[in-house]
């Protein structure tokens, strides 16, 4: 079995199986033997020209990502190739980032950091997470991890998913739910249906002073509609993802007031790395043994 594997997951290769041949591919220098690759574990950052690369992988049978999102691969998946994501791997890191981002914005930590750098002691009252309503849009495994971490913060949690289930509202109910939320957290996948999902109308339904937290993908938010709300001072935002990404020099988001911005680092943690290795190793062993795989992407996700 021939594998191309991401640098982050090399430790997943079973050392006790001599029939496994692998090459590390980070998207730069392509290893030899692309036509013989059976399993591809792509790196965190998508490689250039994925459709062209896949067209040369004549024996490919499995793509196992180290990310929860599979949007770079799904539209170009060759017939007969199974696509699996890393559901669960980044739950802890992403949920922890969302909590940290909420606290940072509401307690004005970036402003206090600026004061510290300037040597200013500037006392003031701040906001607080306690007694607020947190609306989680895209309530899956990361949403569950986030709610567990919110349990000690004395907040009300409203859960929203694509379709309703017990304790979880449907996306169709968002127009009535958004005005209730002090914090709106985005955890939806990047699909054709979610592109521009958070548009001007969505933002207009949010209450004055509310905080938008995007730990999903930049494409989910209409960037210029958000910039308009930030510049008006009506909303605040915490973004780990943007559209475009990386954010170019001079983009209006850099100078938008009320914005806390990080460069897509929510899931970039040692915990995520350890869990990615564990998942990939287990998947490779299942695949080699002909056993059912986990996290198979089919239909809507």
C-alpha positions as CSV (number, residue, x, y, z in Angstrom):
1,X,0.0,0.0,0.0
2,X,1.5,3.3,-1.1
3,X,0.6,6.5,1.0
4,X,1.3,10.2,0.6
5,X,1.0,11.7,4.0
6,X,1.0,15.2,5.5
7,X,4.0,16.2,7.7
8,X,1.6,16.6,10.6
9,X,0.6,12.9,10.4
10,X,3.8,11.0,9.7
11,X,3.8,9.5,13.1
12,X,0.6,7.7,12.2
13,X,2.4,5.3,9.8
14,X,2.4,1.9,11.4
15,X,6.1,1.0,11.8
16,X,5.4,-2.7,12.2
17,X,3.8,-3.2,8.7
18,X,6.5,-3.6,6.1
19,X,4.1,-3.6,3.2
20,X,3.3,0.1,3.7
21,X,5.3,2.5,1.6
22,X,5.0,6.2,2.3
23,X,6.2,9.6,1.2
24,X,5.8,12.9,3.0
25,X,4.1,15.5,0.8
26,X,3.6,19.1,2.1
27,X,2.4,20.6,-1.2
28,X,5.8,21.8,-2.4
29,X,8.2,19.1,-3.7
30,X,6.1,16.3,-5.2
31,X,7.4,12.8,-4.4
32,X,7.7,10.2,-7.2
33,X,5.1,7.6,-8.0
34,X,1.9,9.7,-7.9
35,X,0.2,7.2,-10.2
36,X,0.6,4.4,-7.6
37,X,-0.7,6.3,-4.5
38,X,-3.5,4.3,-2.8
39,X,-4.1,6.6,0.2
40,X,-3.6,10.4,0.4
41,X,-3.5,12.3,3.7
42,X,-3.3,15.9,2.6
43,X,-1.6,18.6,4.7
44,X,-3.4,21.2,6.7
45,X,-2.9,23.9,4.0
46,X,-4.4,22.6,0.7
47,X,-1.8,21.9,-2.0
48,X,-1.9,23.7,-5.4
49,X,-4.1,22.5,-8.2
50,X,-5.9,19.7,-6.4
51,X,-8.0,18.6,-9.5
52,X,-4.9,18.2,-11.6
53,X,-3.1,16.2,-8.9
54,X,-6.1,13.9,-8.4
55,X,-6.3,13.3,-12.1
56,X,-2.9,11.7,-11.9
57,X,-3.6,9.5,-8.9
58,X,-4.9,6.6,-10.9
59,X,-4.9,4.0,-8.1
60,X,-6.2,6.4,-5.4
61,X,-8.9,4.8,-3.1
62,X,-8.9,6.9,0.0
63,X,-8.4,10.6,0.9
64,X,-8.2,11.1,4.7
65,X,-7.9,14.7,5.7
66,X,-6.5,16.1,8.9
67,X,-9.1,18.9,8.8
68,X,-12.8,18.8,9.6
69,X,-13.5,20.7,6.3
70,X,-13.2,18.9,3.0
71,X,-14.3,21.6,0.6
72,X,-11.0,21.6,-1.3
73,X,-11.4,17.9,-2.2
74,X,-15.1,17.1,-2.4
75,X,-16.0,18.8,-5.7
76,X,-13.1,17.0,-7.4
77,X,-13.4,13.6,-5.9
78,X,-12.7,10.9,-8.5
79,X,-15.3,8.1,-8.9
80,X,-14.7,5.2,-6.5
81,X,-12.5,7.3,-4.0
82,X,-13.7,7.5,-0.4
83,X,-13.3,10.8,1.3
84,X,-13.0,10.9,5.1
85,X,-12.5,14.0,7.4
86,X,-11.0,14.5,10.8
87,X,-14.2,15.0,12.7
88,X,-13.4,15.3,16.4
89,X,-9.7,16.0,16.0
90,X,-10.0,19.8,16.3
91,X,-13.0,20.0,18.6
92,X,-11.0,20.8,21.8
93,X,-8.8,23.4,20.1
94,X,-11.6,25.2,18.2
95,X,-14.0,25.2,21.2
96,X,-11.2,26.5,23.4
97,X,-10.4,29.3,20.9
98,X,-14.0,30.3,20.7
99,X,-14.2,30.6,24.5
100,X,-10.9,32.6,24.6
101,X,-12.1,34.9,21.8
102,X,-15.4,35.6,23.6
103,X,-13.6,36.5,26.8
104,X,-10.9,38.6,25.0
105,X,-13.5,40.8,23.3
106,X,-16.0,41.1,26.1
107,X,-13.4,41.8,28.7
108,X,-11.5,44.1,26.3
109,X,-8.2,42.2,26.6
110,X,-6.8,43.6,23.3
111,X,-7.4,47.2,24.6
112,X,-5.7,46.5,27.9
113,X,-2.7,44.9,26.0
114,X,-2.4,48.1,24.0
115,X,-2.6,50.2,27.2
116,X,0.2,48.0,28.7
117,X,2.4,48.5,25.7
118,X,1.9,52.3,26.0
119,X,2.5,52.3,29.8
120,X,-1.1,53.5,30.5
121,X,-3.2,52.6,33.5
122,X,-6.7,53.1,32.2
123,X,-9.4,51.8,34.5
124,X,-12.8,51.0,33.1
125,X,-15.8,48.7,33.3
126,X,-16.0,46.0,30.6
127,X,-18.5,43.5,29.4
128,X,-18.8,40.0,30.7
129,X,-19.8,36.6,29.4
130,X,-21.9,35.7,32.5
131,X,-25.7,36.1,32.1
132,X,-25.5,36.3,28.3
133,X,-27.1,34.2,25.6
134,X,-24.8,32.3,23.3
135,X,-26.2,31.1,20.0
136,X,-24.3,28.2,18.4
137,X,-24.9,28.0,14.6
138,X,-23.8,24.6,13.2
139,X,-24.3,22.5,16.3
140,X,-22.2,19.4,15.7
141,X,-19.3,17.8,17.6
142,X,-17.4,21.1,17.9
143,X,-20.6,22.8,19.1
144,X,-21.0,20.1,21.7
145,X,-17.4,20.6,22.8
146,X,-18.0,24.4,23.1
147,X,-21.2,23.9,25.1
148,X,-19.3,21.7,27.6
149,X,-16.8,24.4,28.1
150,X,-19.5,27.1,28.5
151,X,-21.1,25.1,31.3
152,X,-19.3,27.0,34.0
153,X,-19.8,30.5,32.6
154,X,-23.5,30.9,33.6
155,X,-24.8,31.5,30.1
156,X,-27.9,30.4,28.2
157,X,-27.0,28.3,25.1
158,X,-29.2,28.1,22.1
159,X,-28.3,25.4,19.6
160,X,-29.0,25.6,15.8
161,X,-28.3,23.0,13.1
162,X,-29.4,22.5,9.5
163,X,-32.4,20.5,10.6
164,X,-34.2,20.5,14.0
165,X,-33.8,17.7,16.5
166,X,-34.4,17.4,20.2
167,X,-32.9,20.4,21.9
168,X,-31.6,21.9,18.7
169,X,-33.4,24.5,16.5
170,X,-33.5,24.4,12.7
171,X,-31.6,27.1,10.7
172,X,-35.0,28.3,9.4
173,X,-35.6,29.6,13.0
174,X,-32.6,31.9,12.9
175,X,-34.5,35.1,12.1
176,X,-36.4,34.8,15.4
177,X,-33.4,33.5,17.4
178,X,-30.7,36.0,16.4
179,X,-32.2,39.1,18.2
180,X,-32.0,37.1,21.5
181,X,-28.3,36.4,21.3
182,X,-25.5,38.3,22.9
183,X,-22.9,36.1,21.2
184,X,-23.4,34.2,17.9
185,X,-20.8,31.5,17.2
186,X,-20.4,30.1,13.6
187,X,-19.4,26.5,13.3
188,X,-21.1,25.5,10.0
189,X,-19.1,23.7,7.2
190,X,-18.1,25.5,4.1
191,X,-20.5,24.3,1.4
192,X,-22.4,25.9,-1.5
193,X,-25.3,26.4,0.8
194,X,-23.3,28.2,3.5
195,X,-21.4,30.6,1.2
196,X,-22.4,34.1,2.3
197,X,-24.8,32.6,4.8
198,X,-24.1,35.4,7.2
199,X,-25.1,38.3,5.0
200,X,-26.4,41.8,5.7
201,X,-29.8,40.6,6.6
202,X,-28.4,38.0,9.0
203,X,-26.2,40.7,10.7
204,X,-29.1,43.2,10.8
205,X,-31.1,40.7,12.9
206,X,-28.4,40.6,15.6
207,X,-28.9,42.8,18.6
208,X,-27.0,46.0,19.1
209,X,-23.6,45.3,20.7
210,X,-23.7,41.6,19.9
211,X,-20.5,39.6,19.2
212,X,-20.1,37.5,16.1
213,X,-17.5,34.7,16.5
214,X,-16.4,32.9,13.3
215,X,-14.6,29.6,13.9
216,X,-16.0,28.1,10.7
217,X,-14.7,29.3,7.3
218,X,-14.3,32.9,6.0
219,X,-16.6,32.1,3.1
220,X,-19.6,31.8,5.5
221,X,-19.6,35.5,6.2
222,X,-20.2,38.4,3.7
223,X,-17.0,40.2,4.6
224,X,-18.0,43.7,3.5
225,X,-21.4,43.5,5.2
226,X,-19.6,42.7,8.4
227,X,-17.1,45.5,7.9
228,X,-20.0,47.9,7.5
229,X,-21.5,46.8,10.8
230,X,-18.1,47.0,12.6
231,X,-17.4,50.5,11.2
232,X,-20.8,51.6,12.4
233,X,-20.0,50.4,15.9
234,X,-23.1,48.3,16.1
235,X,-21.6,44.9,16.3
236,X,-18.3,43.3,17.4
237,X,-16.5,40.3,15.9
238,X,-13.9,37.7,16.6
239,X,-12.6,36.0,13.5
240,X,-10.2,33.1,13.1
241,X,-11.0,32.8,9.4
242,X,-11.5,35.4,6.7
243,X,-12.4,35.7,3.1
244,X,-10.0,36.2,1.5
245,X,-7.4,34.2,3.4
246,X,-4.7,35.1,4.2
247,X,-6.0,38.6,4.7
248,X,-4.1,40.9,2.3
249,X,-2.3,44.1,3.4
250,X,-4.6,47.1,3.4
251,X,-7.8,45.0,3.7
252,X,-10.5,47.0,5.6
253,X,-10.8,44.2,8.2
254,X,-7.4,45.1,9.5
255,X,-8.5,48.5,10.7
256,X,-12.2,47.7,11.5
257,X,-13.1,48.7,15.1
258,X,-14.4,46.1,17.5
259,X,-12.6,43.2,15.8
260,X,-10.4,40.5,17.3
261,X,-8.5,38.6,14.6
262,X,-6.3,35.5,14.6
263,X,-4.7,33.8,11.5
264,X,-6.7,30.5,11.3
265,X,-5.1,29.0,14.4
266,X,-8.1,27.7,16.4
267,X,-7.3,24.0,15.6
268,X,-3.5,24.4,15.5
269,X,-2.6,22.9,18.8
270,X,-0.6,19.9,20.2
271,X,-3.9,18.3,21.2
272,X,-5.1,18.5,17.6
273,X,-1.8,17.0,16.3
274,X,-2.0,14.1,18.7
275,X,-5.6,13.3,17.8
276,X,-4.9,13.6,14.1
277,X,-2.2,11.1,14.4
278,X,-4.4,8.7,16.3
279,X,-7.2,9.0,13.8
280,X,-5.0,8.6,10.7
281,X,-3.3,5.5,12.2
282,X,-6.6,3.9,13.1
283,X,-8.0,4.7,9.6
284,X,-5.0,3.2,7.8
285,X,-5.3,0.0,9.8
286,X,-9.0,-0.2,9.0
287,X,-8.4,0.5,5.4
288,X,-5.6,-2.1,5.2
289,X,-7.8,-4.7,6.9
290,X,-10.8,-3.9,4.7
291,X,-12.8,-2.8,7.7
292,X,-15.5,0.0,7.7
293,X,-13.9,3.5,7.9
294,X,-15.1,6.3,10.2
295,X,-15.9,9.9,9.2
296,X,-16.9,9.0,5.7
297,X,-18.3,12.0,3.8
298,X,-21.5,11.3,1.9
299,X,-24.5,13.4,1.1
300,X,-24.8,16.6,3.1
301,X,-22.4,17.2,6.0
